[in-house]
């Protein structure tokens, strides 16, 4: 009986660790799977879709702290959270403490329930303004920005960083301690430096070290593309949650796949063709409605390409899709493609893989 109790306790702790509840301020997430903020991707339609398919939270595209841009159509759309499931997390970017505080207040007024600060973007156009991951080189400025934003709003503030500026300057632990002292409620860490951009493989040792030295919730990010990788990262880093980015592009059902795997140790079968046809067409209608016909059609092209990449017969379909200029043409082509795909089987059929084609 003693051995059985020990085994039961170990199993319970193991499952609890993988499936533990994620808390950010007053918000209890339904799970510990979060959609990473991605420029040009995590708009309201995509965030809503990912939440409906199992994500516990989704962070918006970053909004500039420059108030001169707040009246632009792009910023207005990014601040549009109509009908979005709580909690609504909005990411802001900039390098001036006062302007960042003003941006946080503006977005709270627009409906943001969590403010996320971007100190992880490696893009040159962001880093050249000393924003994004460029801020990791100035720890004192990081502290001033965090203090300014946290004191300006009465909602939780979170932070996203990288492990450091380059491999010789990994200061994630220092930044984490500054964040904790400033009142940051959760910290997401991408397992690469700014210099690495998205090249090479993400490392999780730094994330594990940070988790071991601070009390605030830690969210692990980077190269989490499968349920097995999500489990491995949670186990190795002891992180409170994982953040999924590029792997969700065209595969928003990855969140339910991971959730199922973490709770059962088994894989869900590949989705049915009819279901994904329905998911994609609904996503397209949301894009047309959100952006209008002209922009919606053009933005939809990349999503259609992501959804169908690796599927049987998708190469000529994706090429032809880029030539279509109306929503009716797009929808007709998508329905025809999935009609042909259903001839290969009830479930999605990938070329040379089991559903994880690159």
DOMIVO-535660 format. One line per field, with one value per residue (C-alpha): residue number from 1; residue in three letters; x, y, z. Coordinates in nm, 4 decimals. Each point is the difference from the previous one (the first is absolute). Layout:
N
resi	NUM, ...
resn	ALA, ...
x	X, ...
y	Y, ...
z	Z, ...
//
This chain:
358
resi	1, 2, 3, 4, 5, 6, 7, 8, 9, 10, 11, 12, 13, 14, 15, 16, 17, 18, 19, 20, 21, 22, 23, 24, 25, 26, 27, 28, 29, 30, 31, 32, 33, 34, 35, 36, 37, 38, 39, 40, 41, 42, 43, 44, 45, 46, 47, 48, 49, 50, 51, 52, 53, 54, 55, 56, 57, 58, 59, 60, 61, 62, 63, 64, 65, 66, 67, 68, 69, 70, 71, 72, 73, 74, 75, 76, 77, 78, 79, 80, 81, 82, 83, 84, 85, 86, 87, 88, 89, 90, 91, 92, 93, 94, 95, 96, 97, 98, 99, 100, 101, 102, 103, 104, 105, 106, 107, 108, 109, 110, 111, 112, 113, 114, 115, 116, 117, 118, 119, 120, 121, 122, 123, 124, 125, 126, 127, 128, 129, 130, 131, 132, 133, 134, 135, 136, 137, 138, 139, 140, 141, 142, 143, 144, 145, 146, 147, 148, 149, 150, 151, 152, 153, 154, 155, 156, 157, 158, 159, 160, 161, 162, 163, 164, 165, 166, 167, 168, 169, 170, 171, 172, 173, 174, 175, 176, 177, 178, 179, 180, 181, 182, 183, 184, 185, 186, 187, 188, 189, 190, 191, 192, 193, 194, 195, 196, 197, 198, 199, 200, 201, 202, 203, 204, 205, 206, 207, 208, 209, 210, 211, 212, 213, 214, 215, 216, 217, 218, 219, 220, 221, 222, 223, 224, 225, 226, 227, 228, 229, 230, 231, 232, 233, 234, 235, 236, 237, 238, 239, 240, 241, 242, 243, 244, 245, 246, 247, 248, 249, 250, 251, 252, 253, 254, 255, 256, 257, 258, 259, 260, 261, 262, 263, 264, 265, 266, 267, 268, 269, 270, 271, 272, 273, 274, 275, 276, 277, 278, 279, 280, 281, 282, 283, 284, 285, 286, 287, 288, 289, 290, 291, 292, 293, 294, 295, 296, 297, 298, 299, 300, 301, 302, 303, 304, 305, 306, 307, 308, 309, 310, 311, 312, 313, 314, 315, 316, 317, 318, 319, 320, 321, 322, 323, 324, 325, 326, 327, 328, 329, 330, 331, 332, 333, 334, 335, 336, 337, 338, 339, 340, 341, 342, 343, 344, 345, 346, 347, 348, 349, 350, 351, 352, 353, 354, 355, 356, 357, 358
resn	UNK, UNK, UNK, UNK, UNK, UNK, UNK, UNK, UNK, UNK, UNK, UNK, UNK, UNK, UNK, UNK, UNK, UNK, UNK, UNK, UNK, UNK, UNK, UNK, UNK, UNK, UNK, UNK, UNK, UNK, UNK, UNK, UNK, UNK, UNK, UNK, UNK, UNK, UNK, UNK, UNK, UNK, UNK, UNK, UNK, UNK, UNK, UNK, UNK, UNK, UNK, UNK, UNK, UNK, UNK, UNK, UNK, UNK, UNK, UNK, UNK, UNK, UNK, UNK, UNK, UNK, UNK, UNK, UNK, UNK, UNK, UNK, UNK, UNK, UNK, UNK, UNK, UNK, UNK, UNK, UNK, UNK, UNK, UNK, UNK, UNK, UNK, UNK, UNK, UNK, UNK, UNK, UNK, UNK, UNK, UNK, UNK, UNK, UNK, UNK, UNK, UNK, UNK, UNK, UNK, UNK, UNK, UNK, UNK, UNK, UNK, UNK, UNK, UNK, UNK, UNK, UNK, UNK, UNK, UNK, UNK, UNK, UNK, UNK, UNK, UNK, UNK, UNK, UNK, UNK, UNK, UNK, UNK, UNK, UNK, UNK, UNK, UNK, UNK, UNK, UNK, UNK, UNK, UNK, UNK, UNK, UNK, UNK, UNK, UNK, UNK, UNK, UNK, UNK, UNK, UNK, UNK, UNK, UNK, UNK, UNK, UNK, UNK, UNK, UNK, UNK, UNK, UNK, UNK, UNK, UNK, UNK, UNK, UNK, UNK, UNK, UNK, UNK, UNK, UNK, UNK, UNK, UNK, UNK, UNK, UNK, UNK, UNK, UNK, UNK, UNK, UNK, UNK, UNK, UNK, UNK, UNK, UNK, UNK, UNK, UNK, UNK, UNK, UNK, UNK, UNK, UNK, UNK, UNK, UNK, UNK, UNK, UNK, UNK, UNK, UNK, UNK, UNK, UNK, UNK, UNK, UNK, UNK, UNK, UNK, UNK, UNK, UNK, UNK, UNK, UNK, UNK, UNK, UNK, UNK, UNK, UNK, UNK, UNK, UNK, UNK, UNK, UNK, UNK, UNK, UNK, UNK, UNK, UNK, UNK, UNK, UNK, UNK, UNK, UNK, UNK, UNK, UNK, UNK, UNK, UNK, UNK, UNK, UNK, UNK, UNK, UNK, UNK, UNK, UNK, UNK, UNK, UNK, UNK, UNK, UNK, UNK, UNK, UNK, UNK, UNK, UNK, UNK, UNK, UNK, UNK, UNK, UNK, UNK, UNK, UNK, UNK, UNK, UNK, UNK, UNK, UNK, UNK, UNK, UNK, UNK, UNK, UNK, UNK, UNK, UNK, UNK, UNK, UNK, UNK, UNK, UNK, UNK, UNK, UNK, UNK, UNK, UNK, UNK, UNK, UNK, UNK, UNK, UNK, UNK, UNK, UNK, UNK, UNK, UNK, UNK, UNK, UNK, UNK, UNK, UNK, UNK, UNK, UNK, UNK, UNK, UNK, UNK, UNK, UNK, UNK, UNK, UNK, UNK, UNK, UNK, UNK, UNK, UNK, UNK, UNK, UNK, UNK
x	0.0000, 0.2871, 0.1487, -0.3412, -0.0477, 0.3411, -0.0710, -0.3414, 0.1521, 0.2679, -0.2619, -0.2204, 0.2872, 0.1082, -0.3478, -0.0499, 0.3247, -0.0900, -0.3600, 0.0261, -0.2241, 0.1506, -0.0907, 0.0706, -0.1267, -0.3722, -0.0230, 0.0080, 0.0749, -0.1775, 0.3400, 0.3692, 0.0135, 0.0438, 0.0064, 0.3146, -0.0349, 0.0922, -0.0001, -0.2413, -0.1410, -0.1594, -0.2811, -0.3431, -0.1272, 0.3072, -0.0050, -0.3673, 0.0564, 0.2924, -0.1959, -0.2921, 0.2392, 0.1551, 0.2351, -0.0260, 0.1037, 0.1123, 0.2185, -0.0683, 0.2304, 0.2157, -0.1378, 0.2466, 0.0363, 0.0054, -0.3306, 0.0213, -0.0789, -0.3019, -0.2391, 0.1195, -0.2251, 0.2631, 0.0177, -0.3778, -0.0352, 0.2618, -0.1935, -0.3278, -0.0910, -0.3716, -0.1362, 0.3400, 0.0099, 0.1627, 0.2684, 0.0975, 0.3778, 0.1490, 0.3705, 0.1608, 0.3441, 0.2280, 0.3028, -0.1270, -0.1402, -0.2531, -0.1254, -0.0258, -0.2108, -0.2255, -0.0317, -0.0940, -0.2725, -0.1312, -0.0311, -0.1669, -0.2562, -0.0525, -0.0719, 0.3363, -0.0160, 0.3709, 0.2836, 0.2986, 0.3296, 0.2100, 0.3694, 0.0432, -0.0517, 0.3273, -0.1093, 0.2481, -0.2673, -0.1012, 0.3499, 0.1250, -0.2359, 0.1463, -0.3283, -0.0716, 0.2939, 0.2421, -0.1157, 0.1752, 0.3264, -0.1183, -0.1124, -0.0580, -0.2338, -0.1826, -0.0677, -0.1239, -0.2373, -0.1408, -0.0468, -0.1692, -0.2452, -0.0865, -0.0738, -0.2085, -0.2686, -0.2161, 0.0156, 0.2673, 0.3169, 0.2037, 0.3322, 0.1480, 0.3774, 0.2748, 0.2849, 0.2258, 0.1551, 0.2430, 0.1534, 0.2665, -0.2541, -0.2850, -0.1608, -0.3477, 0.0404, 0.0952, -0.2962, -0.2299, 0.1004, -0.0565, -0.3411, -0.0951, 0.1003, -0.1988, -0.3230, -0.0089, -0.2571, 0.1433, 0.3109, 0.0205, 0.3480, 0.0903, 0.2894, 0.2198, 0.2043, -0.0738, 0.3059, -0.1381, -0.3262, -0.1873, 0.3063, 0.1316, -0.1812, -0.1530, 0.1652, -0.1904, 0.2774, -0.0165, -0.3772, 0.0425, 0.2585, -0.2327, -0.2894, 0.2211, 0.0835, -0.3216, -0.3524, -0.2054, -0.1518, 0.2359, -0.1201, 0.2356, 0.0071, 0.1921, -0.0124, -0.2984, -0.1509, -0.1460, -0.1766, 0.3153, 0.2107, -0.2499, 0.0176, 0.3782, 0.0354, -0.2404, 0.1880, 0.3503, -0.0599, -0.2688, -0.1667, -0.3571, -0.1145, 0.1166, -0.0476, -0.0632, 0.0755, 0.0832, -0.1254, -0.3550, 0.0093, -0.2416, -0.0365, -0.2004, -0.1151, 0.3513, -0.1239, -0.2585, 0.2573, 0.2466, -0.2666, -0.1190, 0.3533, 0.0936, -0.3073, 0.0000, 0.3435, -0.1719, -0.0435, -0.3246, -0.0600, 0.0585, -0.2940, -0.2722, 0.0136, -0.3527, 0.0816, 0.3090, -0.1847, -0.2605, 0.2651, 0.1857, -0.3067, -0.1270, 0.3440, -0.0130, -0.3442, 0.1332, 0.2974, -0.2194, -0.2288, 0.2852, 0.2176, -0.2457, -0.0001, 0.3210, 0.2352, -0.1795, 0.0625, 0.3689, 0.0500, -0.1909, 0.2530, 0.2697, -0.2472, -0.1290, 0.3591, 0.0764, -0.3144, 0.0705, 0.3803, 0.1057, -0.3464, -0.0451, -0.0403, 0.0683, 0.3014, -0.1857, -0.2981, 0.2106, 0.1633, -0.3366, -0.1425, 0.2354, -0.1539, -0.3588, -0.1273, -0.3469, -0.1439, -0.2410, 0.2891, 0.1961, -0.2903, -0.0855, 0.3614, 0.0290, -0.3212, 0.1110, 0.3404, -0.1470, -0.2573, 0.2860, 0.1915, -0.2956, 0.0419, 0.3265, -0.1653, -0.2201, 0.2923, 0.2712, 0.2515, 0.3556, 0.2826, 0.2661, -0.1002, -0.2644, -0.1362, 0.3050, 0.1279, 0.2167
y	0.0000, 0.2368, -0.0394, 0.0518, 0.3236, 0.1241, -0.0754, 0.1658, 0.3099, 0.0238, -0.0347, 0.2634, 0.2466, -0.0661, 0.0720, 0.2971, 0.1466, -0.0332, 0.1120, 0.2539, 0.3027, 0.3217, 0.3142, 0.3552, 0.2550, -0.0691, -0.2120, -0.3788, -0.1433, -0.3172, -0.1584, 0.0838, 0.0309, 0.3536, 0.1437, 0.2055, 0.3546, 0.0020, 0.3085, -0.0407, -0.3221, 0.0329, 0.2305, -0.0320, -0.2732, -0.2167, 0.0529, -0.0912, -0.3095, -0.1239, 0.0531, -0.1964, -0.2848, -0.0341, 0.2909, 0.1398, 0.3501, 0.1840, 0.3115, 0.2644, 0.1390, 0.2728, 0.3542, 0.2876, 0.2387, 0.2890, 0.1818, 0.1494, -0.3472, -0.0706, 0.1574, -0.2172, -0.2744, -0.2611, 0.1034, 0.0292, -0.3573, -0.1219, 0.1694, -0.1624, -0.2779, -0.0218, -0.3412, -0.1335, -0.2558, 0.1158, 0.0657, 0.2543, 0.0446, 0.2824, 0.0378, 0.3434, 0.0907, 0.2969, 0.1336, 0.3081, -0.0610, 0.2859, -0.0903, -0.3655, 0.0911, 0.2115, -0.2871, -0.2373, 0.2390, 0.0474, -0.3733, -0.0604, 0.2633, -0.1979, -0.3195, -0.1578, -0.2060, -0.0906, 0.2153, -0.1879, 0.1802, -0.0988, -0.0387, -0.3041, 0.1047, -0.0436, 0.1926, 0.2666, 0.2675, -0.0490, -0.0365, 0.3024, 0.2131, -0.1628, -0.1836, -0.3735, -0.2200, 0.2939, 0.1071, -0.3005, 0.1929, 0.2720, -0.1581, 0.3347, 0.1118, -0.3335, 0.0712, 0.3535, -0.1204, -0.2800, 0.2256, 0.2642, -0.2372, -0.1988, 0.3179, 0.1495, -0.2702, -0.2026, -0.3187, -0.2729, 0.0740, -0.2792, 0.0005, -0.1919, -0.0215, -0.2079, -0.1673, 0.2981, 0.2125, -0.2658, -0.3251, 0.1860, 0.2284, -0.2079, 0.2073, -0.1515, -0.0708, 0.3614, 0.1262, -0.2494, 0.1322, 0.3579, -0.1051, -0.1731, 0.3024, 0.2288, -0.1928, -0.1885, -0.2822, -0.2499, -0.0266, -0.1679, -0.0974, -0.0967, -0.2438, 0.1936, 0.3190, 0.3038, -0.0807, -0.3483, 0.1445, -0.3175, -0.1955, -0.3161, -0.1796, 0.1576, -0.0910, -0.0438, -0.0150, 0.3766, -0.0163, -0.2746, 0.2083, 0.3002, -0.2126, -0.1302, 0.3491, 0.2044, -0.0413, 0.1522, -0.2361, -0.0835, -0.0752, -0.1967, 0.0859, -0.1121, -0.3033, -0.1621, -0.1654, -0.3270, -0.1357, -0.1947, 0.3166, 0.1857, -0.2786, -0.0136, 0.3766, 0.0083, -0.2853, 0.1341, 0.3656, -0.0398, 0.2944, 0.0857, 0.0146, -0.0276, 0.2560, -0.1191, 0.2214, -0.1112, -0.3557, 0.1361, 0.1662, -0.2005, -0.2501, 0.1672, -0.3432, -0.0593, 0.1308, -0.2745, -0.2549, 0.1100, 0.0191, -0.3519, -0.1390, 0.1602, -0.1423, -0.3487, -0.0729, -0.0909, 0.1804, 0.1195, -0.1308, 0.2429, 0.2369, -0.0909, 0.1715, 0.1358, 0.1542, 0.1864, 0.1127, 0.1497, 0.1543, 0.1582, 0.1378, 0.1532, 0.1512, 0.1487, 0.1527, 0.1562, 0.1466, 0.1469, 0.1523, 0.1338, 0.1479, 0.0521, -0.1760, 0.1404, -0.0389, -0.3085, -0.1952, 0.0851, -0.0753, -0.3264, -0.1283, -0.0714, -0.1725, -0.2219, -0.0887, -0.0915, -0.2112, -0.2022, -0.0288, -0.3637, -0.1287, -0.2197, 0.2126, 0.3284, 0.1294, 0.0989, 0.1131, 0.2418, 0.1417, 0.0607, 0.1509, 0.2968, 0.0979, 0.0200, 0.3484, -0.0416, -0.1690, -0.2024, -0.1373, -0.0870, -0.1771, -0.1932, -0.1141, -0.1003, -0.2041, -0.1701, -0.0834, -0.1567, -0.1833, -0.1600, -0.0666, -0.1903, -0.2531, -0.1062, -0.0749, 0.1319, 0.1627, 0.2405, -0.1721, 0.1334, -0.0858, -0.2171, 0.0733, -0.0515, 0.3503, 0.2009, 0.0861, 0.3086
z	0.0000, 0.0797, -0.3465, -0.1607, 0.1932, -0.1036, -0.3656, 0.0264, 0.1586, -0.2680, -0.2747, 0.1635, 0.0342, -0.3581, -0.1416, 0.2313, -0.1174, -0.3669, 0.0372, 0.2812, -0.0112, -0.1336, 0.1938, -0.1206, 0.2475, 0.0520, -0.3145, 0.0211, -0.3431, -0.1076, -0.0639, -0.0284, -0.3808, -0.1335, -0.3518, -0.0595, -0.1337, -0.3694, -0.2215, -0.2879, 0.1450, 0.3438, -0.1030, 0.1602, -0.2384, 0.0625, 0.3766, 0.0215, -0.2116, 0.2113, 0.3198, -0.1435, -0.0835, 0.3422, 0.0744, 0.3517, -0.1070, -0.3120, -0.0061, -0.2638, -0.2630, 0.1487, 0.0110, -0.0284, 0.2939, -0.2500, 0.0544, -0.3488, -0.1364, 0.2205, -0.2486, -0.2882, -0.1334, 0.0850, 0.3659, 0.0251, -0.1237, 0.2454, 0.2794, -0.1105, 0.2446, -0.0740, 0.0944, 0.1099, 0.2804, 0.3260, 0.0942, -0.2642, -0.0078, -0.2062, -0.0686, -0.0157, -0.1334, 0.0487, 0.1863, 0.1822, 0.3505, -0.0148, -0.3474, 0.0967, 0.3032, -0.2217, -0.2478, 0.2800, 0.1209, -0.3544, -0.0563, 0.3352, -0.0999, -0.3223, 0.1923, 0.0810, 0.3198, 0.0003, -0.1345, -0.1424, -0.0590, -0.2997, 0.0761, -0.2203, -0.3625, -0.1936, -0.3124, -0.1090, -0.0483, 0.3634, 0.1454, -0.1946, 0.2099, 0.3128, 0.0592, 0.0036, 0.0920, -0.0388, 0.3461, 0.1523, -0.0413, 0.2383, 0.3268, 0.1739, -0.2788, 0.0243, 0.3658, -0.0699, -0.2718, 0.2133, 0.3035, -0.2147, -0.1659, 0.3129, 0.1969, -0.2822, -0.0294, 0.2344, -0.2090, 0.0038, -0.1976, -0.1569, -0.1830, -0.2925, -0.0439, -0.1557, 0.1841, -0.0710, -0.2717, -0.1259, 0.1235, 0.1943, 0.1638, 0.1386, 0.2733, 0.0184, 0.3719, 0.0747, -0.2028, 0.1733, 0.3423, -0.1154, -0.1336, 0.3236, 0.2071, -0.2313, 0.0482, -0.3286, 0.0352, -0.2519, -0.2148, -0.3409, -0.1185, -0.3561, 0.0102, -0.2408, 0.0197, -0.2128, -0.2141, -0.0706, -0.1362, -0.1001, -0.1098, 0.1623, 0.2765, 0.3070, 0.3312, 0.3212, 0.2603, 0.0476, 0.0447, 0.2602, 0.1870, 0.0083, 0.1228, 0.2791, 0.1263, -0.0184, 0.1352, -0.2826, -0.2620, -0.2866, -0.3529, -0.2268, -0.3718, -0.3065, -0.2319, 0.1702, -0.3058, 0.1290, 0.3083, 0.0890, -0.0107, 0.2192, 0.2596, -0.0167, 0.0461, 0.2947, 0.1650, -0.0620, 0.0855, 0.2695, -0.1777, 0.0907, -0.3628, -0.3578, -0.2743, -0.3555, -0.2983, -0.3508, 0.0586, 0.0297, -0.3399, -0.2118, 0.2825, 0.2773, 0.1201, 0.1360, 0.3361, 0.0420, -0.1194, 0.2677, 0.2698, -0.0796, -0.0058, 0.3318, 0.1691, -0.1562, -0.1444, -0.3274, -0.3296, -0.1475, -0.3530, -0.2850, -0.0488, -0.2456, -0.3383, 0.0401, 0.3364, -0.1231, -0.3125, 0.2336, 0.2285, -0.2922, -0.1772, 0.3252, 0.0551, -0.3497, 0.0575, 0.3214, -0.1870, -0.2752, 0.2610, 0.2143, -0.2757, -0.2840, -0.3371, -0.1486, 0.2976, 0.1319, -0.3195, -0.0005, 0.3689, -0.0421, -0.2541, 0.2571, 0.2321, -0.2817, -0.0880, 0.3635, 0.0375, -0.3129, 0.0028, -0.0204, -0.0895, -0.3051, -0.3133, 0.1784, -0.1964, -0.3213, 0.2085, 0.2066, -0.3121, -0.1658, 0.3194, -0.0216, -0.3329, 0.1296, 0.0773, 0.1494, 0.3066, -0.2150, -0.2057, 0.3138, 0.1681, -0.3133, -0.0429, 0.3679, -0.0119, -0.3206, 0.1499, 0.3124, -0.2105, -0.1921, 0.3218, 0.1456, -0.2820, 0.1664, 0.3320, 0.2759, 0.1810, -0.1148, -0.2247, 0.0024, -0.2345, 0.1630, 0.3596, 0.2637, 0.0087, 0.0936, -0.3458, -0.0163
//
